[in-house]
Amino acid sequence: MIARVRVSLFVTCLADTLAPEAGIATVRVLERLGHEVEFRAEQTCCGQMHLNTGYHAEARALAARFVGIYRDAEVVVAPSASCVATVREFYGTLAEGDAALAREVKQVVPRVLELSEFLVERLGVEDVGASYPHRVTYHPTCHSLRALHLGDAPYRLLRAVRGLDLVELPRADECCGFGGTFAVKNADTSSAIVEDKVQAILGTGAEVCVAADSSCLLQIGGRLSRLRSDVRVAHLAQVLESEPVA
């Protein structure tokens, strides 16, 4: 019997503004498993965009705000590998020279987890009771692969979904070309990278491309839409929330 956990949802600003379905799905999955989910309305950005563009002072302020908001949280879960990676990889550096902030960062950061690592690594859960009768391929986003080292956690969750046909994505470890502001500042290069990614996806014959980051799904889904493809994109949480039809 898994103990009931009080989870603080860090929805991320991208999910809040562009992909709320990922946050909603995360809540539904966690509540189905019997956990309590709270949403702290004062939450804002993790500071990733500021770091990416060299605004370290502003990112530091957001880091301080983040740890202040979640200092008493049992666990913080986000449907975004990139935002969790920002917290875990960079908050320690941002806190350098501020002993009080460094202490808070050290206390809070280990409790900040991406959804699949929380389910598989922390709770030991793979089967969340989902049913998703579709042919699916999984894109392991750069932050989930190289920063958080999620390994096979997302795959283990997908393989346990009833009716889901998981097909391997060729050259899966290659970037989709989004990279936050990279896609804006280097649009031509970004477009070439996502074209390679999309062609690999189309080659699998999958109906749906799944990932743990809504930002990458925006990039991939945008290109698929421009190609007028029938292939859809879905956040991992959306697949996991799907229940058998009664």
N, C-alpha and C positions, 0 to 999 in steps of 0.2 A: 504493500500500500504506500503510495507516494504521498508525502506530507503536503498539506495545502500551503501554497506560497502566495504571499502578497506581492504582486508584480506591479512595478511602476512602468507604464508605457512611455517610452520616448519615441514619439511618432515621427520626428524629423520634420524640418520645414518643407522639404520636397513632397513628402507624403501628405502633409497638411494642405498644401496648395495645389498639387498636381495629381497625386495618386492616393487619395484618402482610402480607397478600397483596400490597400495593403495594411493600413493601420486597423481598419475595421475587422479584416480577416484575422489579424493577429490576436485581437481581443477575443474573437469568437473561438479560435482554437484553444487559447489558454483557459477560457471559461468552460469550454466543453470538458477539459481535463480536470476541472474542479478547482482551479486557482482563482484568486481574487485579483482583478485588474483595476488599478487606479490611474487616473490621468491628471497630472499636475498642470493646471491651466497656465501657470506662469512660465512654462518651458518655452525656449526659443531655439535658435540655431546652435549647433555644436561648434561652429567656427571654421568648418572645413573650407568654405569658399574664401574666407578671409586669409587663411593660411596659404591657400593655393595662389593667391594674388599678392602676397607679401605684406598684408596688413596684420602683422603679428601683435601689435598692441591691442587692436580690436579683437583678435582671436583670444588673447589672454583674458580680456574682460569677459568674453563669452564662456571661457573655460571656468572662470571664477563663479560666474552665474550658474553654470551647470552643476558644479559640485555643491554649491550652496543650496540649490533646489533639491538635489537628491542625496544630501548628506545622511539622511535617516532612512533611506529606502532599503528594503530588504534585498531587492534585486531590480535592476533597470534593464528592460528588454526593448530592443528596437528592430523593426523590419528593414534594417539597412546595414549591410556590412561596412560600407564606406564611412558612415557616421560613427559606428562603433570603433572602427579602426582609427579614426581621428582622435577620439577620446583616449583610446588605449595607447596609441603610438606617440602622440604629440603633447598631451596635457602635462606630462612630467617635464618636458623641455620648456613649455610655456610657463611653468611654475618656478623655474630656476630663479634664485635671488629673492624669493618671497617664501620664507619658512612656513608661515601659516597656511598659505595656499598649497604649498608642497605637501604638507601633512594631510590636508583635505583630499588632495588628488590621490595620494597614496591609499587613503581609506576607501574612497568612492570608486575609483577606476576599476578595480578587480570585480566589482559587482555589476559592471555594465557589459551586457552580453547581446549578441545577435541571436535572432529567434532560433535558428537550427542548432546552434551550439548550446543554447539554454535547454532545448528539448532533449537533445541526444546526449550531450556531455554532462550537463548538470542534473537533469531529471532522469536520464536513462530511458527515455521514451522514444520509440521509433514509429509505432503504430498509433496514430492519433484518431483512428476511426473514420478516415476519409475515404471517399469513393470518387474517382475521376476517370471515367471510361474514354480516355483519349490517348493518342500517340504523342509522347512528349519527349523533348530533348532539353538538356539542362546546360545553361551557360554559366560557368563558375566565374564570377566577376573578379577583377584584378584585386580588389581589397579583400574579398573573401578568400581568395587563393593565396595571395602573397603577404598580406598583412595579418589577417586573423588565422590563417592556416586551418580553415574549416575542414579540410580533408574530405572524407566521404560522408560527413554528417547529413548534408542535403540529399545525397543519393540514397542513404539508408531510409530517410523519411519518405522519399518518392517511391522507393521499391516496396514500401509497406502499404501504399495506397491501392485500394481495390480497383481493379479494372484498368489501371494505368499501365501503358506500354512504354517503358523508358528505353530510348534509343541513344546510342553514343553519338556525341557531337565531335566531328573531326576537328583537330587542332583547337580543342576546347579551351586550352590555356592562353589563347591569344586574345588580346584586348578587343573590345567592341568599338573603340575610338572615341568614347564620350569624354572621360577625364575631366568632367566639370567644365571649367573655363577653357580647357584645351579645345573643346569642340567649337567654341566661339572664336578663339584667337587663331586657330589653325584649321579652319573649316574644310579646306580641300583635303588635307591629310586625314582628318577625322572621317570624311566621307569615303575616302578610299579604304580605310580600315574597316568601317562598318559594312562596306560592300562585300569584303572578303568574309566577314562574319556571317552575313545574311546568306551568302551563297552556300556556305557550309551548312547552315540551318536548313535551307531548302533542300539540300542534298540528302538529308536524313529522312525526308518524307513525313516529318513530324507535323502534327496539327497545331501544336502549342510549344513556344519556347519559354522556358521558366528560368528565373534567376532570383537572387536574394537582394537585388538592388533595383528599385524603381527607376533610378536615373539611367542605368544601362538599358532597362526595358524601354524607356522613352526613346533612346537612340536606336535600338534595334527595331522597335515597333514603328517608328517613324519611317525608317527605310523600307520595311515590309509594306507599309501603307502606300508609299510612293511607287512601289513596284506593283501595286494592286494585287498583292498576294493574299490568299485566304488564311495564311498562317497567322495565328494570334500570339500575343505575349501575355504572360500571367506571372504575378509575383508568387514565390513559393508559398506564402501564407494563404493566398487565394486557393491554391490547389489543396492545401491541408485543411481548409475550412469546409470543403465540399463534402457533403454527407450523402449517403445512399438515398435514392428517391423512394419514398414510402410506397 
